Amino acid sequence: CIFRNDYMYHSELNRWLQVEYNCVAISFGPIGDRVHNFHKKLCKTFFDEKIPDLPSNEPLMIEALYEAFKLYGNPK
C-alpha cells in the first residue's frame, strides 16, 4: 500500500487540518494489461461487432514507482 494524507489550511483556527487519509493498493497495477485484454474478449463475446474502441491500459505503475524511488535519493 501507498499512504497519502491530504491537508487543508483552516484560516479561523490558523492551522493545517487533515481532511483525508488515502490508502492506495498497488498490487493490481502490473496486471492492468491482462484486465484490458479480458474486457476486450468479453466485449467481443457478448457484443459482436458493437465493440467499443477500448483505450489501452499500459502498466506504468512499476516504472513510476521506480522513478520515484530514484528521485527520493535514499537507497535504504
C-alpha positions in Angstrom: 0.0 0.0 0.0 0.9 3.6 -0.5 -0.5 6.0 2.0 -1.2 9.7 1.4 -2.7 12.3 3.7 -4.4 15.4 2.5 -4.5 18.6 4.5 -6.2 21.9 4.2 -5.5 25.2 5.9 -8.2 26.3 8.3 -7.9 30.1 8.5 -10.1 30.6 11.6 -8.0 28.2 13.6 -4.8 29.3 11.9 -3.6 25.7 11.4 -3.5 22.8 9.0 -6.1 20.1 9.4 -6.1 16.6 8.0 -9.1 16.2 5.7 -8.4 12.9 4.1 -6.4 9.7 4.5 -5.8 7.6 1.4 -4.6 4.0 1.1 -3.8 3.1 -2.5 -3.5 -0.6 -3.1 -0.9 -1.1 -5.9 -1.0 -4.9 -6.2 -3.2 -4.9 -9.3 -1.2 -2.3 -11.2 1.0 -4.8 -13.1 -1.9 -6.8 -14.3 -3.7 -3.9 -15.9 -2.9 -5.1 -19.4 -4.5 -8.5 -18.6 -7.7 -6.9 -17.4 -7.8 -4.8 -20.6 -7.4 -7.9 -22.7 -10.1 -9.6 -20.7 -12.5 -6.7 -21.2 -11.9 -6.8 -24.9 -12.6 -10.5 -25.0 -15.8 -10.0 -23.0 -17.0 -7.3 -25.4 -16.2 -9.3 -28.5 -18.0 -12.4 -27.0 -21.2 -10.6 -25.9 -21.4 -7.6 -28.2 -20.2 -9.0 -31.5 -19.4 -6.0 -33.8 -20.5 -3.4 -31.3 -17.2 -3.4 -29.6 -16.1 0.0 -28.3 -12.6 1.1 -29.1 -11.2 0.5 -25.6 -8.2 2.5 -24.7 -5.0 0.6 -23.9 -4.1 0.1 -20.2 -0.3 0.1 -20.1 1.0 -0.9 -16.6 3.1 2.2 -15.9 2.9 1.9 -12.1 6.0 -0.1 -11.7 8.1 2.3 -13.8 6.6 5.3 -11.9 7.4 3.8 -8.5 10.9 3.0 -9.6 11.4 6.6 -10.9 10.1 8.0 -7.6 12.5 5.7 -5.7 15.4 7.0 -7.7 14.3 10.7 -7.2 13.9 10.2 -3.5 17.7 9.5 -3.3 17.8 7.1 -0.4 18.8 3.6 -1.4 17.7 2.2 2.0 
